[in-house]
């Protein structure tokens, strides 16, 4: 790292925004948000970083060659900007959240009166054939912060949620209002107070805000306000003016308390000691073949200390590596990491030694993933003899590492034999 830190810190303002860490090639390593950009960035370069923060952050710091930033008018806008930039750049040190949560998204449904709500990435992919989206915004690394953000946004742009039944769907002659309508968080779709056209306009405003087009949105609202005034629709003009003022002076104090804390805790991979056993995911990889023929690969999954067979996957090797297991492993890793709908592991376990470990680590980096790798060397009786990798991780998860390794070998061998039988 050849940065002149003193010079860099002076350039960075003490205002909300998003910061970028880049390597020597100018590639984005990590994107984060902050209440104070200067204080937040400075925290990565203090003494004893590995002790006070995590070894993952310390490793990332070794690759940082430049810092860039983008200011925002509020912490709320920094949260939304961070999500858009993570989606665009896919930085290797921005990781998926743990404990079966994954990233969160804001989903706006495609229907006459769209519903606005939150959805986890896992549920989004699980129900992708059923969901009809008008817009999907994300990914957002912290679900808790996103919930708070949506509460703030809803005060400016009230919307219908899944609990609000539109008036035209209710059987009663007197439509029943939802609770959120009573506290002015629903625009009145449940009581027929707003037309589909007007509600569609409101959803359009909300979408512009999520896209980071606040300036364009304010200009649009100002035009609408003037039109309402000319038509002497003063109530609508007053409501539109209120939204303009709310956008110009966003009250996001509820986000300030945990803003930086959540960024450091959830957006980077935590120290392995902090990762709870109930959520730590290990994938074991192995290759099977007969003298270079019928080459297959497979991976097993151990999650929370238990085998998760529903997530096992097998691969018929396409690149004809012969007896080169390392080459086959690289293909498996590349193909597996191309599946963005599959949950990422915290640890990858491979059969072999240092050569296999290094090859898989390189393949992961090329796929834009920063994931720890442990290699297991077997003795002549095919029992674990030596481990290669981070000693802390190995000591903490040795039982799970062995299980993943042995299960991957069994699963790959089973697939190889079944494929060979079919070809006879």
Secondary structure, DSSP 8 states (H G I E B T S, - for coil): ----HHHHHHHS-SSSEEEEEE-TT--EEEEEEESSHHHHHHGGGSTTHHHHS-HHHHHHHHH--EEEEEE-SSHHHHHHHHHHHHHHH--TT----STTT--EEEEEE-STT-BEEEEEHHHHHHTTTT--EEEEEEEES-HHHHHHHHHHHHHHS--B-TT---GGG-SSSS----HHHHTTSS-STTTT-S-HHHHHHHHHHHHHHHTT-HHHHHHHHHHHHHHHHHTT-HHHHHHHHHHHHHHHT---HHHHTTHHHHHHHHSS---GGGS-TTT-EEEEEEEEEETTEEEEEEEEEEETTEE-GGG-EEEE--S--TT-HHHHHHHHHHHHHT-TTS---SEEEEES-HHHHHHHHHHHHHTT---EEEEEEE-TTS-EEEEES-HHHHHHHHHHHHHHHHHHHHHHHHHHHHHHHHH-
